[in-house]
């Protein structure tokens, strides 16, 4: 069961569902209305909301500001072989923001979902950077 929940604003909920389930091994939990879906991947629950008048997560702010996808905040998904994952995603036509970067704790790369939201794929190189596997 998921223990962390993140909401992403997306332009097309159906396209986002397909992307996350096909390329990043998320499972669809529910899709009760066109502007909303809930996905799970291990301890992560991903809420997908389209901007608009329906629902809560995609609704405009009191000042009229409308939610929009993109930006730099992101979820990070741990992978065991980043180079192989990058090859498979490039072959599938997934858009990348950069090439593999070597960081202090491991290697990482940024991909984008169909709405331009970033997802960091991270291959840890030191034990402290790994996710707990309880």
C-alpha positions, 0 to 999 in steps of 0.5 A: 500500500502507498505511503506517500502521495504526490499530485501532478497536474497533467494536460491529458489524464488518459495519456498520463495513465498510459505513460506511467503504466506502460513505461514506469510500472505504475498500476491504475488504482482508479479513474472515476472521472476524466480529469482525475486518476490515481496510480500506485507504484510501491509506496508512491501514490500518484494523483493525476489531475487535469486543470479545469472546473471539475474536481479539486486538484485541478481547480483554479485558485481564488485569484484565478491562477490555473494549475499547469504542468511542468516546472522542476519539482519532481518525483524520483524513481529508483532504478537498478540499471539506469543505462539500460532504462535510458536505452529502453525509454529512448527507443520508446520515444520518451522525451528527456531533459538531459543525459545521464548525470553523475552525482554524489550518491549515484547517477540520474536523468530527467524524463518528461511525462506527456504534459512535461512534468519531470521524473528523475530516474536515479541509480544509487551508487552508495548504500545511503542513497538507496531506498529502504527495502523493508 
